Amino acid sequence: MKIINAHSPGSVSRFNTEELRANFLLGSLFVPDSVVLNYWETDRTIVGSAVPASAPLKLEASKKELAADYFLERREIGILNIGGAGKVEVDGKMFTMQKLDCLYIGSGVKEVFFHSADSSAPALFYLLSYPAHTAYPTTLSRQVDAKVVELGAPETANQRTIFKYIHREGVQSCQLVMGITCMKSGSIWNTMPSHTHLRRSEAYLYFDMDPAHRVIHLMGEPSETRHLVVGAGEAILSPVWSIHSGAGTASYSFCWGMGGENQDFNDMDGFPISDLR
């Protein structure tokens, strides 16, 4: 498990491109026949993936980083499938997941296995986990079950559909909030105007992009922004002090997930576009 330390705004302002990418961008997530896990010091977040191509894969604890007998001993996890059909086996119970279905698993579950229905088109499971002090039941939320919010307008090139899976009015969790945003054709900006939320850190996974296209992800303090060029299947770690906006060279989708002080989706501090530097 890769360990990624937290950094202050002052230190990040002096990072070069490679340092920014090494500390905030997670590439090479979806590796066939592998579970990939990254442990981010901020809110003790774990971001990862599982691609069961030729055989099922097991989610296992790392004794060094988690000091646990099993991964979910003191954690919860959200799982989003962005690939082919698959199944997640939770303590012997199977949950079938099509593309863009989301599964929440609460703390106390001892065994989790990942399966693909077709090895030639394997499931691509995105994983986001936070510590949990209360156990909530394992719950499958299909895309059709998610709460849908329409935002933006064609005139500002930010028309998008938000699907909320794990949130206060949906699938219950200890601290995890999770969903996806799908940009409409011709729209590229999200979220603009920018915002921060000091009470929750966030992770972004960009997907459903043409391999030739990229998203320019803006981060940093509003008064001193930085950017990262992000491809399909790559994730961004967003500190509590950083904005997190993006503009794509074509339409794209992304999975957002948060953990921290509360689960209020609208708890954020906005900044006028004219204040960005």
Secondary structure, DSSP 8 states (H G I E B T S, - for coil): -EEE----HHHHTT--HHHHHHHHEE-S---TTEEEEEEETGGGEEEEEEE-SSS-EE----HHHH--SSGGGSEEEEEEE-SS-EEEEETTEEEEE-TT-EEEE-TT---EEEEES-TTS---EEEEEEE-SS----EEE-GGGSEEEEE--GGGT--EEEEEEESTTSB--SS-EEEEEEE-TT--EESSSEEE-TTEEEEEEEES--TT--EEEEEEETTEEEEEEE-TT-EEEE-TTS--EEEESS--EEEEEEEES---TT--EEE-GGG--
